Amino acid sequence: MEYNVLNIGLIVLLPFFAFVINSFIVKKFTNLAVGISCAAILGSFVLASRVFYDFVFGKYSTNYHVHKTFEWFNLNGGGQDFTMNMGVYIDNMSATLLFMVTGVASLIHIFSTYYMKDDKRYGRFFVYMSLFTSAMLGLGLSDNLLSVFIFWELMGFCSYSLIGFYYEKEEAGNANVKAFMTTRVGDVFFLLGILAVYWQVGSFTFVDIYAYLATGGMEGVMVLGIPLATFAGIAIFMGTIGKSAQFPLQVWLPDAMMGPTPCSALIHAATMVAAGVYLSLRMYPLMEAGGLLPFIATIGGITAFGAATIALVQTDFKAVLAYSTISQLGYMVLGIGVGSYNAAFMHLITHAVFKACLFLSAGSVIHSLHDHHTHAHVQEMPRMGGLRHKMKFTWFAMWCCTLAIAGIPFFSGFVSKDRILGDALVMATYNPYYWFPAALGFCGALLTAFYMCRMMFLAFHGEPRDKDLYDHVHEEKFSWNRNLPLLILSVFTLGVWFSGSLTGQKLVKVAHEKIEWFDTLIAEPKLEVFKDYQSQEWGSRDIKSTLTFSKSVYDSTHGKSEEEYHHVHKVHVIGAWASIFIAFGGVFIAFMMYIRKSWNPGWWVNTFSGWYRALQNKYHFDDLYIKGVIQKGLLPVNNFLAWLDMGIYDKYAIDGWEKVNRCAFTISKWFDHIFVDTIGVDGTGASVRAFNVILRTLQSGKIQFYFIMIVLVLAGYIWSLV
């Protein structure tokens, strides 16, 4: 396919045009606006599907990419030449991302027509959703860090608007401000990293950065006493920490559930949080050059384990899913840190599918549980129970996704997460430091299986704990906009879609190895490819299509020597069996506690009461940031600056200057009155009037007066002679 503005640009522009049009018509033509939003994202899905098919199942290889640019603006003149180009960059990874985002977002839009139908801001919700999706698609197509940052911030605005969608609730207003300000911390560092890269490379474009790294341009360059690659890599990774809710900036994401549940599915699965991981994957060569992989692995491991522990004590349906999102994002970051580039991106895709399905399923449950006393939807799991009898479709879809996220074999979560844990073990055999993040990853996997099955057992199994609430739940009947999106997503929780074997370790093969498309085509950038690379103008034909690009062929050894491959394979098999044992162990513990009830959860609460309180208080991070960093750190600084501003600057520089001005005004007024007005202006007039009196007296016209004057003058003259 020849790539041009119609089949590339429209992927982003269709939902953006829907946002613009709906902004004007949504109040009067709400249903039309909703239809436009849904049609726009479905159109983007069709176009993205064609790109995905071409790249993944077409003639292209791992190294193939399309890069088209156009001039955005130039500031040439005065001997200076500054031209800013924008463009699109499509390779196998971005093609897969576009397919996932448009597909998942389309199903979320369809489900939203059911979930939001009776909401008073039904149309406005779809206006925000269109812009949000457009921003994520723009980020996925961006060819440079600057345009990534533009779409990055646009998503920040959309998340702020959607999290605070019910702005009449104080907690929703606090949640959107918290999310917006927390992510801004990472964004400031991200921008600093962009500027550091541009300062050295002279370009924001990915291919130019890759080419510069390939030539060793950053070697020996120092900033603030550390290598530039390290400085820029940390700064850019801080953007990932903020946007993907990694330790220590994870505090905003649980509160993001204050928005409508479909927007939670979009934020937690396909768009905002995935953007941070995608950025780190794009800048992986820079982070590797900066020696940051151990640090990244540690952050990922701590996040994966820490969030999983907090999820253990959550009773809110959506809160469990929110902390599971943080934990799974930690696994993606852990994958980047252990060099598992392919598996980290695979987990991004698999997680987007099953997490979107989990949130939509949660929305289906919450929408059905209506407390007729308080007229509010119920999200507390202790009030649920037995819902599988009334919500069979939701129960089935949610179990598929739960098994996937728990890492049960045959499901996608096992395929992707097991590869990350396996690569973590491999790295630990080479570098003992990696035992720490690897151990955190395996422990987090056990907790994940437990808390997800705990959620399912509390909500869908056992006897109803609130009989009145249960009796008011209507029997679920199949609905195209409620159940069909869940069932479609649940189908793609199977691992076979991503791997040629059901387990991901080639142990249970169902097809020829060539079906291993993900393992074949998704690979970290090969920097030597970009040394002499030239981008194409936006309107030009794709000249690379005339060149010879041999289609990538699956290599089971991944380019390793036979001895090294056997070592890696052996460690991966050990990791796979450990993952299986851990996953089923978590399911078993949850079953014994909440179905058989042979083990009392209260014993754990009483025995580890201190840790339980710490988990309920989210390790006191909110207290640390609000009471510590903000109230005891930033607010005193703010008060000191306010004192400098009002007590010094305003009092002396502003108010003091006002007194000086008043004094100068008084002196000026006195000088003006005495010297200018009285002496200068009025004195001149008075002297003229006096001289006029003298002249009028001398020139009276009377002969007698003239005769007397002559006599007096003569007398005086004679007197002077004597």
C-alpha positions in Angstrom: 0.0 0.0 0.0 1.2 3.5 -0.9 1.2 5.5 2.3 -0.1 9.1 2.0 -2.1 11.7 3.9 -5.3 9.8 3.3 -4.4 6.4 4.7 -2.0 7.6 7.4 -3.2 11.1 8.5 -6.8 10.1 8.7 -6.0 7.6 11.4 -5.4 10.5 13.7 -7.6 13.1 11.9 -10.9 11.2 11.9 -11.4 11.2 15.7 -9.9 14.7 15.8 -12.5 16.0 13.3 -15.2 14.2 15.3 -14.0 16.1 18.4 -14.2 19.5 16.5 -17.6 18.8 14.9 -19.1 17.4 18.1 -17.9 20.4 20.1 -20.4 22.6 18.2 -23.3 20.2 17.8 -23.3 18.0 20.9 -25.9 20.0 22.9 -28.6 20.1 20.2 -27.7 16.8 18.4 -26.4 14.5 21.1 -27.2 11.2 19.4 -25.7 12.5 16.1 -22.5 13.5 17.9 -22.2 10.1 19.6 -22.7 8.4 16.2 -20.0 10.6 14.6 -17.5 9.7 17.4 -18.2 6.0 17.0 -18.0 6.1 13.3 -14.7 8.1 13.4 -12.9 5.6 15.6 -14.2 2.7 13.6 -12.9 4.4 10.4 -9.5 4.8 12.1 -9.6 1.1 13.0 -10.2 0.1 9.4 -7.2 2.2 8.2 -5.0 1.0 11.1 -6.0 -2.6 10.3 -4.7 -2.2 6.7 -1.4 -0.8 8.0 -1.2 -3.6 10.5 -1.8 -6.2 7.9 0.8 -4.7 5.5 3.5 -4.6 8.1 2.9 -7.8 10.1 1.5 -10.2 7.4 2.8 -8.4 4.3 6.2 -8.1 2.7 7.9 -6.1 5.3 10.8 -7.1 7.6 11.8 -6.2 11.1 13.9 -3.2 9.8 11.3 -1.8 7.4 9.7 1.5 8.3 7.9 4.4 6.6 9.1 7.9 7.6 7.4 10.8 5.9 8.0 14.5 6.9 6.7 17.9 6.1 7.8 21.4 7.1 5.9 22.7 10.1 7.5 26.1 10.3 10.8 27.8 9.7 12.5 30.8 11.4 15.1 31.5 8.7 16.6 34.9 8.5 19.4 37.0 9.8 22.0 34.4 9.0 20.1 31.8 11.1 18.5 28.6 9.6 15.9 26.9 11.9 13.4 24.7 10.3 11.0 22.4 12.2 9.7 19.3 10.5 6.9 17.1 11.6 6.2 13.7 10.3 5.0 10.1 10.8 7.1 7.1 11.6 5.5 3.6 11.1 7.3 0.4 11.8 6.1 -3.0 13.1 5.7 -1.7 16.6 3.8 1.5 15.8 1.6 -0.5 13.3 0.7 -2.9 16.1 0.1 -0.1 18.6 -2.3 1.7 16.2 -4.2 -1.5 15.6 -4.5 -2.2 19.3 -5.5 1.4 20.2 -8.1 1.8 17.5 -9.5 -1.7 18.1 -9.8 -1.4 21.9 -11.0 2.2 21.7 -13.7 1.2 19.2 -15.1 -1.4 21.5 -14.9 1.0 24.5 -16.9 3.6 22.4 -19.5 1.0 21.6 -19.8 -0.1 25.3 -20.1 3.6 26.3 -23.3 3.9 24.3 -24.8 1.5 26.8 -23.0 2.7 30.0 -23.4 6.4 29.5 -26.8 6.5 27.8 -28.7 8.0 30.7 -25.9 10.3 31.8 -26.8 14.0 31.6 -23.4 14.7 30.0 -23.7 11.8 27.5 -22.6 13.8 24.5 -19.8 15.6 26.2 -18.2 12.3 27.3 -17.8 11.3 23.6 -16.3 14.7 22.7 -13.5 14.1 25.2 -13.1 10.4 24.2 -12.6 11.4 20.5 -9.9 13.9 21.4 -8.3 11.4 23.9 -8.1 8.7 21.2 -6.8 11.1 18.6 -4.0 12.2 20.9 -2.9 8.6 21.6 -2.9 7.8 17.9 -0.9 10.9 17.1 1.6 9.9 19.7 1.9 6.4 18.1 2.5 7.9 14.7 5.0 10.6 15.8 8.4 10.6 14.4 10.0 12.9 16.9 10.1 13.7 20.6 8.5 17.2 20.3 5.3 15.9 18.6 5.3 13.1 21.2 5.4 15.7 23.9 2.5 17.7 22.3 0.2 14.7 22.1 1.5 13.6 25.5 0.2 16.9 27.0 -3.0 16.7 25.1 -3.7 13.4 26.7 -2.9 15.0 30.0 -5.7 17.5 29.4 -8.1 14.8 28.3 -7.4 12.7 31.4 -7.9 15.8 33.6 -11.3 16.4 31.9 -12.5 12.7 32.1 -11.3 12.0 35.6 -13.1 15.1 36.8 -16.1 14.4 34.6 -18.5 14.5 37.6 -17.0 17.8 38.7 -19.9 18.4 41.1 -18.3 15.8 43.4 -15.5 17.1 45.5 -13.5 13.9 45.3 -13.6 13.9 41.5 -12.3 17.5 41.5 -9.5 16.5 43.8 -8.7 13.4 41.8 -8.3 15.2 38.5 -6.1 17.9 40.0 -4.0 15.2 41.7 -3.6 13.3 38.4 -2.8 16.4 36.5 -0.2 17.8 38.9 1.5 14.5 39.6 2.0 13.7 36.0 3.3 17.3 35.5 6.3 16.4 37.7 7.3 13.7 35.2 6.5 15.9 32.3 8.9 18.7 33.4 11.7 16.2 33.5 10.6 14.8 30.1 10.8 18.2 28.6 14.3 18.7 30.1 15.4 15.4 28.6 14.0 16.5 25.2 16.0 19.8 25.4 19.2 17.9 26.4 18.9 15.6 23.4 18.2 18.5 21.0 21.2 20.4 22.5 23.6 17.7 21.5 21.9 16.0 18.5 20.3 19.1 16.9 17.2 17.2 16.1 14.1 15.8 17.9 13.6 13.0 15.4 14.0 9.4 16.4 16.0 8.4 13.4 18.4 11.2 13.9 18.8 10.2 17.6 19.4 6.6 16.5 21.9 7.7 13.9 23.7 9.9 16.4 23.9 7.0 18.9 25.2 4.7 16.2 28.1 7.0 15.5 29.0 7.3 19.2 28.2 11.0 19.2 27.2 11.0 22.9 30.2 9.2 24.2 32.3 11.4 26.5 29.7 14.2 26.5 29.0 15.3 30.1 26.2 17.3 31.7 26.4 18.3 35.4 29.1 15.7 35.9 27.3 12.7 34.4 27.2 11.4 30.8 24.7 13.1 28.6 23.0 9.8 27.6 22.5 9.0 31.3 21.1 12.5 32.1 18.8 12.6 29.1 17.7 9.0 29.6 16.8 9.5 33.3 14.9 12.7 32.4 12.9 11.1 29.7 12.3 8.0 31.8 10.9 10.3 34.5 8.2 11.1 31.9 7.4 7.4 31.9 7.3 7.2 35.7 4.7 10.0 35.7 2.5 9.0 32.9 2.7 5.2 33.6 2.2 5.7 37.3 5.5 4.1 38.4 7.1 4.3 41.8 7.3 6.9 43.3 4.7 8.8 41.2 2.1 6.0 41.3 -0.3 7.9 43.6 -2.5 9.5 40.9 -3.8 6.4 39.0 -6.0 4.8 41.7 -7.9 8.1 42.1 -8.4 8.2 38.3 -11.2 5.7 38.8 -13.4 8.7 39.8 -14.2 9.2 36.1 -16.8 7.1 34.3 -15.8 3.4 34.0 -15.4 3.4 30.2 -12.9 6.3 30.4 -11.0 4.2 33.1 -10.8 1.4 30.5 -9.3 3.9 28.0 -6.9 5.5 30.5 -5.8 2.3 32.2 -5.5 0.1 29.1 -5.1 1.6 25.6 -4.0 5.1 25.9 -2.4 7.2 28.6 -0.6 4.7 30.8 0.6 2.8 27.7 2.1 6.0 26.3 4.8 6.1 29.0 5.9 2.5 28.3 5.8 3.2 24.5 8.1 6.2 25.0 10.6 4.2 26.9 10.6 1.5 24.2 11.1 4.2 21.5 14.0 5.7 23.5 15.4 2.3 24.5 18.7 2.8 22.7 19.3 6.0 24.6 18.6 4.4 27.9 20.7 1.4 27.1 23.6 3.8 26.1 23.2 5.6 29.4 23.5 2.5 31.5 20.0 2.9 32.9 18.6 -0.6 32.5 19.4 -1.8 36.1 17.7 1.3 37.5 14.7 0.8 35.2 14.4 -2.8 36.2 14.4 -1.9 39.9 11.7 0.8 39.4 9.6 -1.8 37.5 10.1 -4.5 40.1 9.2 -2.3 43.0 6.1 -1.0 41.3 4.9 -4.4 40.2 5.3 -5.9 43.7 4.2 -2.8 45.7 1.0 -2.1 43.8 0.1 -5.8 44.0 0.4 -5.8 47.8 -2.0 -2.8 48.1 -4.5 -4.5 45.8 -4.7 -7.3 48.4 -6.8 -5.2 50.8 -9.0 -3.2 48.4 -12.7 -3.7 48.7 -13.7 -1.3 45.8 -14.2 -3.2 42.6 -12.5 -0.6 40.4 -9.7 0.0 43.0 -8.5 -3.6 42.6 -8.3 -3.1 38.9 -6.5 0.3 39.3 -3.8 -1.2 41.4 -3.5 -4.2 39.1 -2.9 -1.7 36.3 0.0 -0.1 38.2 1.4 -3.5 38.9 1.2 -4.7 35.3 2.8 -1.5 34.1 5.6 -2.3 36.5 6.1 -5.6 34.6 6.4 -3.8 31.3 9.0 -1.4 32.8 10.7 -4.4 34.4 10.8 -6.0 30.9 12.5 -2.9 29.5 15.0 -2.9 32.3 16.0 -6.6 31.7 16.4 -6.0 28.0 13.2 -7.9 27.2 12.1 -5.4 24.5 9.8 -7.7 22.6 8.1 -9.1 25.7 7.6 -5.6 27.3 5.8 -4.4 24.2 3.8 -7.7 24.0 2.7 -7.2 27.6 1.6 -3.7 26.7 -0.6 -5.1 24.0 -2.0 -8.1 25.9 -2.6 -6.0 29.0 -4.5 -3.4 27.0 -6.9 -6.1 25.8 -7.6 -7.9 29.0 -7.5 -4.7 31.2 -10.0 -2.9 28.9 -12.2 -6.0 29.1 -11.9 -6.1 32.9 -12.9 -2.4 33.3 -15.8 -2.7 30.9 -16.9 -5.8 32.8 -16.6 -3.9 36.0 -18.8 -1.2 34.4 -21.3 -3.8 33.5 -21.5 -5.0 37.1 -21.5 -1.6 38.7 -24.2 -0.4 36.3 -26.4 -3.3 37.3 -25.9 -2.8 41.1 -28.2 0.1 42.1 -28.9 0.7 45.7 -32.5 1.8 45.7 -32.1 3.3 49.2 -29.2 5.7 48.3 -29.9 5.8 44.6 -26.2 5.1 44.0 -24.3 2.5 42.1 -22.5 -0.1 44.3 -18.8 -0.8 43.9 -18.0 -2.4 47.2 -17.3 -6.2 46.8 -18.4 -7.1 50.3 -21.9 -6.2 49.3 -21.8 -8.5 46.2 -21.7 -12.2 45.8 -23.5 -14.8 43.6 -23.7 -12.5 40.6 -22.7 -15.2 38.2 -26.3 -16.4 38.3 -27.6 -13.1 36.9 -24.7 -11.9 34.8 -23.4 -14.9 32.8 -21.8 -13.0 29.9 -20.0 -10.6 32.1 -18.9 -13.4 34.4 -17.5 -15.4 31.5 -15.6 -12.4 30.0 -14.2 -11.4 33.4 -12.9 -14.8 34.2 -11.1 -15.0 30.9 -9.4 -11.8 31.6 -8.7 -12.7 35.2 -7.0 -15.9 34.1 -5.0 -13.9 31.6 -3.7 -11.3 34.1 -3.1 -14.1 36.7 -0.7 -15.7 34.2 -2.5 -19.0 33.7 -1.1 -21.0 30.8 -2.9 -20.8 27.5 -3.8 -17.1 28.1 -2.0 -14.1 26.8 -0.9 -12.7 30.1 1.2 -15.8 30.7 2.8 -15.6 27.3 3.9 -12.0 27.7 4.5 -11.8 31.5 6.3 -15.2 31.6 8.7 -14.0 28.9 9.5 -10.9 31.0 10.1 -13.0 34.2 12.1 -15.5 32.2 14.4 -12.8 30.8 14.7 -11.3 34.3 16.0 -14.7 35.4 18.4 -14.9 32.5 19.8 -11.4 33.4 20.1 -12.5 37.0 22.3 -15.4 35.9 24.7 -12.9 34.3 24.4 -10.1 36.8 23.5 -10.9 40.5 21.9 -7.4 40.9 19.0 -8.5 38.8 17.9 -11.1 41.4 16.2 -8.3 43.3 13.9 -7.1 40.6 13.4 -10.7 39.4 12.3 -11.8 42.8 9.9 -8.9 43.1 8.4 -9.8 39.8 7.8 -13.4 40.8 6.3 -12.4 44.2 4.1 -9.9 42.4 2.9 -12.7 40.1 1.7 -14.7 43.1 -0.1 -11.8 44.6 -1.7 -10.9 41.2 -3.3 -14.3 40.9 -4.5 -14.2 44.5 -6.1 -10.7 44.5 -7.7 -11.1 41.1 -9.3 -14.4 42.0 -10.3 -12.9 45.4 -12.1 -10.2 43.4 -13.9 -12.7 41.3 -14.9 -15.0 44.2 -16.2 -12.0 46.2 -18.2 -10.6 43.4 -19.5 -13.6 41.4 -19.4 -16.6 43.6 -20.8 -17.7 47.0 -24.0 -16.5 48.4 -25.3 -12.9 48.0 -24.1 -10.9 51.0 -26.6 -8.1 50.4 -29.8 -10.0 49.5 -31.8 -6.8 48.9 -29.2 -5.5 46.5 -29.0 -8.9 44.8 -32.8 -9.1 44.3 -32.8 -5.8 42.5 -30.2 -6.9 39.9 -32.0 -7.7 36.6 -31.1 -10.8 34.7 -28.4 -10.0 32.1 -29.7 -10.4 28.5 -27.3 -10.3 25.6 -26.9 -6.8 24.3 -24.8 -5.8 21.3 -23.4 -2.7 22.9 -23.0 -4.2 26.4 -21.9 -7.8 26.0 -20.4 -8.0 22.5 -17.4 -5.8 23.3 -16.7 -7.9 26.3 -16.9 -11.2 24.5 -14.7 -9.9 21.6 -12.0 -8.8 24.0 -12.2 -12.0 26.0 -11.5 -14.0 22.8 -8.2 -12.1 22.4 -7.1 -13.0 25.9 -5.9 -16.4 24.5 -2.1 -16.6 24.1 -2.3 -18.3 20.8 -3.0 -15.0 19.0 0.5 -13.9 20.0 2.5 -17.1 20.0 2.7 -20.3 18.0 2.2 -22.3 21.2 -0.5 -22.1 23.8 2.0 -21.6 26.6 4.4 -19.2 24.9 7.4 -21.5 25.5 6.8 -23.7 22.3 5.8 -26.5 24.7 2.3 -26.9 23.3 2.4 -26.0 19.6 -0.7 -25.5 17.7 0.7 -24.1 14.4 3.9 -23.8 12.4 6.6 -21.6 14.0 6.0 -18.9 11.5 2.9 -17.9 13.4 5.3 -16.5 16.0 4.7 -13.1 14.3 5.2 -11.1 17.4 8.6 -12.7 18.3 9.6 -12.4 14.7 8.8 -8.8 13.8 9.0 -6.8 17.0 12.6 -6.0 17.9 14.6 -3.2 19.3 15.9 -0.7 16.7 19.1 -1.7 15.0 21.1 1.5 15.1 23.4 0.8 12.2 20.4 0.9 9.8 20.0 4.6 10.5 23.5 5.8 10.0 22.9 7.2 6.4 19.2 7.4 6.6 17.2 10.1 4.7 13.6 10.8 5.5 11.0 11.2 2.7 8.9 14.2 1.9 5.3 13.9 2.8 4.0 13.8 -0.8 6.7 11.5 -2.2 6.3 7.8 -3.1 7.7 5.2 -0.7 11.1 4.7 -2.4 12.0 1.9 0.0 9.3 -0.3 -1.5 11.5 -0.6 -4.6 14.5 -1.8 -2.5 15.1 -5.4 -1.4 13.9 -6.1 2.1 14.0 -9.8 2.8 11.0 -10.7 5.0 12.0 -11.6 8.5 12.0 -15.3 9.3 11.4 -16.7 12.8 14.7 -17.6 14.5 14.2 -19.8 17.5 17.8 -19.0 18.7 17.3 -15.2 18.4 20.8 -14.9 16.9 22.5 -16.5 19.9 25.1 -19.2 19.8 24.0 -22.7 20.4 25.5 -22.8 23.9 24.0 -19.5 24.9 20.6 -20.4 23.4 20.5 -23.6 25.4 21.3 -21.7 28.6 18.6 -19.1 27.9 16.1 -21.8 27.0 16.8 -23.8 30.1 16.4 -20.7 32.4 13.2 -19.8 30.5 11.7 -23.2 31.1 12.5 -23.0 34.8 10.9 -19.6 34.9 7.9 -20.9 33.0 7.3 -23.7 35.5 7.9 -21.4 38.4 5.3 -19.0 36.9 2.8 -21.8 36.5 3.3 -23.0 40.0 3.0 -19.4 41.4 -0.1 -18.6 39.3 -2.0 -21.7 40.4 -0.7 -21.2 44.0 -2.4 -17.8 44.1 -5.6 -19.2 42.7 -5.5 -22.0 45.3 -5.0 -19.6 48.2 -7.9 -17.4 47.1 -10.1 -20.5 46.6 -9.3 -21.8 50.1 -10.0 -18.4 51.7 -13.1 -17.2 49.8 -14.8 -20.4 48.5 -13.9 -23.2 50.8 -13.3 -20.7 53.6 -10.9 -23.1 55.2 -8.4 -20.3 55.8 -9.6 -17.2 57.5 -8.4 -13.9 56.0 -9.0 -12.3 59.3 -6.1 -14.2 60.8 -3.8 -12.6 58.4 -5.2 -9.2 59.2 -4.9 -9.6 62.9 -1.4 -11.3 62.7 0.0 -8.6 60.4 -2.1 -5.7 61.6 0.7 -3.2 61.1 1.3 -4.2 57.5 -2.5 -4.3 56.9 -2.9 -0.7 58.1 0.1 0.3 55.9 -1.6 -1.3 52.9 -4.9 0.3 53.6 -3.1 3.6 53.8 -1.2 2.8 50.5 2.1 2.8 52.3 1.3 6.4 53.4 2.4 7.8 50.1 -0.5 10.3 50.1 0.4 11.3 53.6 4.0 11.6 52.7 3.3 13.8 49.7 0.5 15.9 51.2 1.5 16.2 54.8 5.3 15.9 54.2 6.3 17.1 50.8 3.5 19.6 50.3 2.5 20.9 53.7 5.9 20.7 55.4 8.1 21.2 52.4 6.5 23.1 49.5 4.0 25.2 51.6 6.7 26.6 53.9 8.8 27.5 50.8 5.6 28.9 49.3 5.0 30.9 52.5 8.6 32.2 52.5 8.3 33.2 48.9 5.0 34.9 49.7 6.6 36.7 52.6 9.4 37.9 50.3 6.9 38.9 47.7 4.5 40.7 50.1 6.7 41.5 53.0 9.7 42.7 51.1 9.0 43.2 47.4 5.5 44.6 47.8 6.1 46.5 51.1 9.4 48.1 50.1 9.7 47.9 46.3 6.0 48.4 45.4 4.5 50.1 48.5 7.8 51.9 49.3 8.1 53.1 45.8 4.6 54.4 46.1 5.7 56.5 49.1 8.7 57.8 47.2 6.3 58.7 44.4 4.0 60.5 46.7 6.9 62.5 48.3 8.2 63.3 44.8 4.7 64.3 43.8 4.4 66.7 46.8 7.8 68.3 46.1 6.9 68.5 42.4 3.5 70.0 43.2 5.1 72.6 45.6 7.8 73.5 43.0 5.2 73.8 40.3 3.0 76.0 42.5 5.7 78.3 43.7 8.2 78.6 40.9 6.2 77.6 37.8 2.7 78.9 38.5 3.3 81.7 41.1 6.7 83.1 39.9 7.0 81.9 36.4 3.4 82.1 35.0 1.5 84.4 37.5 4.7 86.5 38.1 5.1 87.2 34.5 1.6 88.3 34.1 1.8 90.5 37.2 5.0 92.2 35.9 3.4 92.9 32.6 0.3 94.3 34.3 2.6 96.6 36.6 4.6 97.8 33.6 1.3 98.4 31.8 0.1 100.6 34.7 3.4 102.6 34.5 3.1 103.1 30.8 -0.6 104.1 31.0 0.4 106.6 33.6 3.2 108.1 31.5 1.1 108.1 28.3 -2.0 109.7 29.8 -2.5 112.2 26.8 -2.8 115.3 29.1 -0.5 118.3 28.0 -0.3 119.6 31.6 1.2 116.3 32.8 3.7 116.3 29.9 4.7 120.0 30.7 5.2 119.2 34.4 7.4 116.1 33.5 9.6 118.3 31.1 10.1 120.8 33.9 11.0 118.0 36.4 13.4 116.4 34.0 15.1 119.8 33.2 15.2 120.6 36.9 16.8 117.3 37.6 19.3 117.8 34.8 20.3 121.3 36.1 20.5 119.9 39.6 22.9 117.3 38.4 25.1 119.9 36.8 25.4 121.9 40.0 
